[in-house]
Amino acid sequence: MEICFANRRVLITGGLGFIGSNLAHRLVGLGAEVVLVDSLVPEYGGNLFNVEGIQNRVRINISDVRDEHSIAYLVQGQDYLFNLAGQTSHMDSMADPFADLEINCRAQLSILEACRKHNPGIKIVFASTRQLYGKPDRLPVDEAHLLRPVDVNGINKMAGEWYHILYNNVYGIRACALRLTNTYGPRMRIKDARQTFLGVWLRLIAQGKPFEVWGGEQLRDFTYVDDAVDALLLAALRDEANGEVFNLGGLSVLSLTALADLLLEVAGAGEYAVHEFPADRKRIDIGDYYADDRRIKERLGWEPKVAEREGLTRTLAYYQTHLKSYL
Amino acid sequence: MEICFANRRVLITGGLGFIGSNLAHRLVGLGAEVVLVDSLVPEYGGNLFNVEGIQNRVRINISDVRDEHSIAYLVQGQDYLFNLAGQTSHMDSMADPFADLEINCRAQLSILEACRKHNPGIKIVFASTRQLYGKPDRLPVDEAHLLRPVDVNGINKMAGEWYHILYNNVYGIRACALRLTNTYGPRMRIKDARQTFLGVWLRLIAQGKPFEVWGGEQLRDFTYVDDAVDALLLAALRDEANGEVFNLGGLSVLSLTALADLLLEVAGAGEYAVHEFPADRKRIDIGDYYADDRRIKERLGWEPKVAEREGLTRTLAYYQTHLKSYL
């Protein structure tokens, strides 16, 4: 993969966020010329500490994907766009549906329009989400499953994903989408549950405090961020991906309590309490979810490599060392 | 049905348009108090002549669904909202995707937010479209078919539809959506193909000119507007509809040339030429489409009653009389 990205120009929206910054670390290692776009909106995932160690080897451009002028400039001359900027919080999308629409829907359209006008030869990989499926009819969930999003965020992400597929199909701007499941690892947001509940668990464990598990029996799958980065890079390189959507999954399927137990085991200490699912979330509870990720395995040769025990160990070690940069 | 709508307060967005105005005529006959909202944007379907004969029995409010202030006022005190305003043109959605987004996506969210804040007891019926399905995998297309829209319009309508379902499910604002297929009848736009190609055919026949059929072998189904109005009223009245989407279909499945032949037969004169599908539309050609509409038949008891021959006869007679009001 080294030869593929050496000296290639790469733009990452949401580049100071969790996945974007991990991708940037990898791409810098592969010799790419990386530009990170991030708004650093405090409620979102951007954190300057995420590029600690590579800050002089990337170009950081603070701007918001809603700012169509800066984006129209920044896409020019790029070989790849990893389009990861997004509003990810369910709660925020319900409290302010218009902000979610502007970021996850309108800004995606303006990014694509910018590429169509200024750089139609770019290749785009869009970070989509399992949220699009809503409550599964069947498990594991493959890409042929109906999309029935249960929050504003899921609806807007669905539109954002489809704009990418459309611009690929109609205008030949090569684009594809990965539907991420729970992704975790170093550099994730842990201040609150805006990225995933697991962020909060990790923070509390690192702080020596008990954490809460809501429900507990729900089954989920988890992708370690390095595996997600592998998938993003493969999707960028492979033309078979163009116009396609791919689920990412994990190595195992775990109940939330099984995950919590594993986290305690890895930490060697700590405790958690199981609570009833809050009423206001019950209406949009999706029950169990785990992905059928055979499509990306078969077509792009991706596979997750980092098991949950190893992933949690690395992640916890990261936050035990760098906790103060994430509070 | 008379007793159900007598003295009920009904708001229709897109009320001066094709379907909205036909619905208004029916509702006035049923004794409802009807308010029509329409922007009268010249490229869209609104036409004041459409309320000829009932203009003193409805209240007409010229405003755009993008104007959240007027909408927030107008939804108050209404029992039913038939939410029919939309940008319907494929071509316009590709030429100006942001205008399409503002109307079909953002305005829908603001209409729902207005209802949530000011009138959560309202019942909403949303006019969605078969465009959401894109190119069918199988025929006839039922509601379990994946949504894979092939233009910006379809993507934004998909989001708009799902906001309605979400607000039903999460906030209890009763809403449902009808996925309309080709709808035709008196009061449709015939100036151009922005509503359907059939509008242009009808105009040219009424003007004694030949018309063009693109492709010709594609199969389609057609709903006469009175049947669509029946479905809208049933969906409004029946609580089983809440949170659901329903396809509408027609009485027959016809190729475009079969429809063209039928139109000539009904007109007793005229001619048409078959042309190759233009290259720029070929990329988004969906091939054959016809709906499986058993869900609405079984759950709401709807059925189309007006066959194509009868529907075309009535429609052509309307335009032969009123042509100048539609040019």
Interface residues (C-beta under 8 A of the other chain):
Chain A: M94 P97 F98 L101 C105 R106 L109 S110 E113 A144 L146 L147 R148 P149 V150 D151 V152 I155 N156 M158 A159 W162 Y163 I165 L166 N169 V170 R283 I284
Chain B: M94 P97 F98 L101 C105 R106 L109 S110 E113 A144 L146 L147 R148 P149 V150 D151 V152 I155 N156 M158 A159 W162 Y163 I165 L166 N169 V170 R283 I284
